Amino acid sequence: MSTGSPTGSPSAGYAARVPQRRKRPTIKDIAEETGLSSAAVSYALRGLQVPPETQRRVREAADRLGYEADPIARALASGRTGTIGVLCSSLEDLWQQGFASTLGRRFLAGTRNALIVDAAADPEREVSLSKYLLDQRVDALVTIPVDPASPHWADAARRTVLVAVGDPLPGAATAAEVVFDNGLAVADALKTLRGEGHTEVLVLTPGPKLRRHRPAEKLVRELARELDVTLRVRTCPNALAGAAEVARAALAERPRPTAAFCLADSIAYGVYDAARDLGIGIPDDLSVMGFDDHPVSRLLTPSLSTYRWDVDIVAEAVVERVGKALDTNRRSKRTLVTPQPRHRDSVSAAKS
């Protein structure tokens, strides 16, 4: 009894069912169709050095044959991939999530694609992902840095257009820097808390693996000395559960802080969670301030006092400066983004 296929070969029936891959049309095929040279077809497809009538005839033949430009070959020929690398310090941070998605849409509207990756607040991962994006030949690298002082940024700036967002990169020849005026927000926050009588302040800064002080954290320390405020600085994940765990431990210390200043709203949400678990009232027992005015912040009870860094304005500035660097090879002056205070209900006077 035969156990093979009806044709006598186990593979013959399978092969007959598998569709054959259609050969991809090439510039040579268009040249044969139009009677032009391959060079003339190439120029016509790019709109160069041939009459408009020839360009039209070539494009019609290309459409008829189903020709699509090979993106790899096009990148090799032009030196451009049409891809912008976006390296975020932590996509658990809600502001960065909104910024990355907005930036991706803005680049796409301008016919560029964004390749978005997440350093997860880890300086070593940031270095490896930066190298990965550079090896992908991205036309530009936009970063919200984990470690602004890392020496690897200098190499990145030599290999591609480098644009920093949030914090400057002091050791790198960046094409542009869209920098947040952290000093203005930090000064307003600490003066607000001090004006309400708070002298024991918990500061939660993104982490957990930051190895150097970020500019905002450095400013907090400097201003606290001037205002005679005692700080307890803790690195903290952006994720709700991790932030709540760090906040819970810090709020159990004695003397207990009477205020918490969080350098990300997503961290402040963890403080709210920890305070609820510990039976600490906000703002009666603990005043809380955030840093980036996520839309959820105004919906909390009580609504969170924080600072707005407009995502649309920042994304527009980044796209404009990347385009300027790529299209005209010109660097841009540093752009300083100022915060918009959102004083709400999460701050009250310290209990005497």
N, C-alpha and C positions, 0 to 999 in steps of 0.2 A: 504494500500500500504506500502510495506517495504521500510524504508529509511536507513537501515543498510548496512553493507558490504555484498557481495555475500555469505559469510559464516554465516551471521546472527549476527556476532559480529563486532562492529565498529573497534576494535583494532586488530582483528585476521589477516585481510589482511595486515595491516601495519607491524605487527610483522613478517609476512611471508616474507615481502620485506626487512627487516633489517637484514643484514648479522650478524651472530653470531661471537662474538670476539673469535679468535683462542687462545687457551690456550698457554701461553708462556712456552716453554720447560725449564726444570730445570736441575740442576746437578743430581737430583734423577732419572730423565728420562734417562740421559746418563749412570748412574750407572746400571739401569735395562737393557739398550741396550748392554752394554759391559760386564756385569757380575762382575763389580768391585764395591768396596765400594764407598760411596759418598765422603769420605775423599780422597781416591786414585784419583778419578776423579778431585777433586778440586786441588790437588797437580799437576796432569798432565796438567791441563789447565794453571797453572802458571809456568810450567816447573821445578817443584821441586820434589826431593826425589823419583822419579819413573824412570824406564829405558826409553830410547828414543823410543823403540818400543811401550811401553804402552802409551807414550805421543802421538805418531802418531795415534794409534788406537782410543784414546779418542777424538782427534781433528777431526778425520774422522767421528766419531759418532756424534759429536757436529754439524759439518757441515751438515750432513744428516738430523738431527732433526731440524735444523734451530736455534740452540741455540745461544743466545747473552748474554754476561755477563751483569748483572744488575749493572749500574754504581753506584747506591746508596749503594747497598750491597758491591760492591767492595771498595767504599770509606770508609765504616764502617770497613771493614776488614783491609784495608791498612793504614787507617788514612790519605789518600790523596784523593783529589777530581780531581786532574789534571787541576785545574782552578787557574789562576793567576788574582788577582784583579788589575786593573789599574785605579787609581783615579787621574783625571786631574783637574787642578785648573780652567781652562776655555777652552772648546773646540771651543769657538769663536776665540781663538788664532790660527792662521793658522799654526804656527810651531807645536803646540801641536796636531793639527789634523794629520799632517804628521807623527809625532812621534808615536801617538797612533796606526795608521794603520800599520806602519812599525813594531812596537813592536808586534802587534797582529799576523802578518804574521810570524815573527820570532819564536814566541812561538808555533804557529801551526805547523811549520816545525819540531819542536822538540817534537811533540805530546802533547803539553800543550795548553790549550785554555785560551784566555784573556777575562775577563769580564770588559769592559771599561765603566766608569761612569764619569759624569761631575759635578763638584762642582759649576760651574757657578760663580766663583770668590766670593763665599759666605762662610765665615768661619763656620757658623752654619750648612750650608748644607754639608760642608766638614766633619764635625764631624758625622753627621747622616749617610752619605754615607760610611764613614769608618766603622762604626758599622754594617751597612748593609752587607758590604763585609765580615767582620769578622764573622758575623752570618751565611754567606753562606759557611763558612769553607774553604775559599780560601787558597791554599798552601802557597801563598806569596802575599804581597800587595806592589805594586809599586806606588809611588805617586810623582806628581809634586805639591808641597804643596801651598795652598793659604796662610796659616798661619804657617810658620815653627816652631814658638815658642809655639804653642798650646800644652797644657798638655796631650791632648788625644793621641798624638803619642806614649807616653811612654807605655800606655796600649796596643796600637796596636802592639808594638814591643814585648810585653810579650806574645801575643796571636798568632802571626804568624811571618814569615820572612818578615821584613820591609825593603824596598829599597827606598831611596830618590833620586830624579832626580832634578837637577837644583840648589836647595838650600839645605844645610844640615839641619838636625833636631837635634838641640843641646840638647834637653831633652830626647831623645829616644835612646835605645840601638839598632841601626839599624844593619842589616846584611851587608849592603853596602850602599855607597853614591856616586853617579855619579854627581859631583858638577861642575857647570860652574864657570870659573874664571872671575866672573863679574868685579872684580877690574881692570883687564887688559883692558876689553872692555870699561868700564866707563872712565878710565884714558885716553885711546886713543881718545875717543869721545870728552871729555871736552877739552883736550889739542888741538885737531884739531880745535874745534870751537874757543877757546881762541886765537889760533895762527892766525885765520882769523879775529880777532878783535871783536868777539862777547862777550859782557859782560852781556847782558840781555837774559837769556835763559829760555825757557819754557820746563819743564820736565813733560812728561805724562807717568804715571805709571799705570799698570793694576789695575782695581778695578771693581765696585765702592765701595765694602764693606770691603776693607782691613782695619783691625783695628790696625795693627802694621807695622812699617816700614820694608819692605823687605831688605835683604842685599844689593841688587843693589842700591836701593833708598838711603840707609844710606851712601854708598860709594859716590854717587853723591853729597850729601850734604857736606861730609867731604872734598872732592877734590875741590869743588866750593869755599870753604873758602880759600884754599891754592892758587887758581888761581885768586882770587878776581873777581869771577863771581857771579852775582845776579841771583838767581833761583826763578822761580815760579813753584812749584810742584803741579800738579793736578792729582787726581785719575781719571781713564778713562776706560770705557768699551772697550773691544776688537772689538766689532761689528762696522762696518763702520759708520752707522748712529749715534750711540751713541758717537763714537770717534769724528766725525765731529762736533757734537753739542758742546762738551766740548771744542774742539779746536777753534771753532768759537767764543765762549764767551771769551776765553783767549786771542785771537788775537785782540779782540776789546778793550782790556785794554790799558791804557796809563801810562807810555810809552810802546809802543808795543814791544814785544820780537822780536829780530832780528834772533833768531834761536830756533828750537824745537828739543829736544832730546827725542825720543819715545822708551820706554823699551819693545816694540813689533812692528814689522813691520806692523801688522794689524792696530795698532793705527796710525802709520805714514800715512797710506792710508786715514784715516779720516782727518789728517792735510792737505793733498793735496786737498781733497774735500772742506774743509773749506776755504783754501787759494784761491781756484778758485772762490768760491762764493763771497769772499770779495774783489776780484780783486788784491790779493797779489801775486806777482811773485815769483816763486821758481826757482833758488836760489837768484835772484837779490834782492828781498825784504825780503826773509825769507829762511835761510838755514835749512835743515831738515835732521836728522839722525835717522835710525832705529836700530834694535837690533838683528834680527835673520835671515836675508837674505832669506826670502821666494822667490821662483822662480819668482813671479810676480814683485818683487822689481826692478829687472834689466830691466823690460819692461816698467816701468813708464817713463813719460817725465816730468822732467829729471829723469834719473835712480837714485835710492835711495842709498845713502851711508849707510852702515849697517855692521853687523858682523855675520859671518856664524858659527853656531854650528852644526856640521855635524850630521844629523839625523841617518844615518846608523851607524856611530861610536858610538853614544850614545846608540842606541837600542842594538847593539851587546854587548856593555859593560854591559848593564842591564841584558840581557838574560844570559850571561856568569856567572854573579854574583848570579843571582837567582838560576841557576842550581847548582853552587858550594855550596850554602847554603843548598839547598834541598837534594842534593845527598851525600854531605860529611859533612854537619853540620858545615861548616867552614865559618867564617866571612871574608870579604875582606877589604883591606885597601881602604881609600877614593881615588877615581879616580878624577883627576882634568882635565876637558875638556877646552882647550884653544880656544879662538875665532880666526877666520880668518878675518881680516879687509877687507871690500870691499868698498874702497873709490871710489865713482862715481861722478855724476854730480850735486847732490843736495846741495852741500856746496860751498859757495863763500865768498869773503871778505865782512865784514859788511860795510854798507855805513856810512861814517863819517858825 
